[in-house]
Amino acid sequence: MSDCLFCKIVSGEIIPDVVYESDNVLAFRDINPQAPVHILIIPKQHIVSLNELDTGHSIVIGEMYSAAQAIADEYGIKSSGYRTVINCGDDGGQTVFHLHLHLLGGRALGWPPG
């Protein structure tokens, strides 16, 4: 999608601080971090939100979570703990309508989140 921020990142039009990349997913630092480690993990394919998923997306969703685990290990937060969040829709706090997984860690995270 030409007006999608994350599609512009995937296409190379916008260059993020990439921390992980595979054939299907891209991970980069959030520009407005909410924790010492705040990484966004996105599918390279444009998927609007969780509501758009079907069984054909199982592999890419699995890769997003595998990337989160690998990044948590690389950043030294795997054993202390971290949070993964996917916001869905306006009321869920989704601001970019391209599916993305937040990986947050590096400090104790409160509950409920907000």
N, C-alpha and C positions, 0 to 999 in steps of 0.2 A: 504494500500500500504506500503510495507516494507521500502521504501526509503523516505517516506513522513514525514517531521518533525512533522507536527501536528498529524498525525496518531500515531507516536511514543509517543506523549504527551497523546493522548486518551488512548493508551494501557498501559500507566504507565511506559514505558521505559525511558521517560524523564519526570521529575517532575517540573512543572511550579509553579508559585505563583497563585494558583487558588483563584478566588473571587466569582465564581458562578458555580453551576453544576445542571443539570437536567438529565433526561433519554436521551435526544436528543442533548443537547448542553453543552459546556464547555467554561468558560470564565476565562482568566488569564491576569496578567499584561504583557505588551509588554516589552521585554528586552532592547529595544532601544526607550524609550518613547519620543514622540514629543510634549507632553503637560503634565501638572501635573497629569492628569488622562488620561491614555492611556491603554485601556483594549482591548484585542482581544477576540472575541466571535466566536466560531467555531461550526459547526455541528460535532457530533461524527462520523457520516457517512462520508466517503471520497467522497467529491464532488469537482471536480477540480476547477470550477469557476462558475460565473453567467451563462456562456454560456452552462453549463451542466444541468441547472435547467429545470424541467418540472412540471406539475401540481401536481405530487406526492410529491414534496418537499414543498408544501405550508405550511404544519404544522411546519416543522423545521425552515423555514424562519420566520414565525410568532413568533416562540419561540426565535429566535435570537434577534428580535427587542423587544420582551417583556423582555428578559434578559437585553438588553441595557437600557430600561426604569427603570427597578428595580435597576440596578447597578448605574445609574445616580442619582436616589433617595438616595441610600445608601451612595454614595460619596458626596452628598450635591451639585450636579451641575444641578439637574433637573430644578430648577426655574431660575437659572442664564443662562442656556443654554449649549448645547453641540453639537457635530457633530458626525454623523455616516457615515462611508465611506466603500464601498466595491470596491477595485481595481480589474480590470478584464483585464488579458492579460499583455503582456510585455509593450506595450505603455500606458496602464492604471496604471502601477506601481506595478503590482502584482509580488511579489518575492517568495512567497510560494504558490504552486499550489494545495492548499486545501482551499476551500471557507472560508473566514473569514471577519468579520465585525469589523472595528476599531471604538471604542468609545473614543472620545477625548473631553476633557474639563478641567475646572479648570483655564482657562485664556481666554481672548478674542482671537478668532481665525480669522485670516485675510481671505480676499477673493479678487481675486481668489487664490485657494490653491497652484497652482504651475505649 
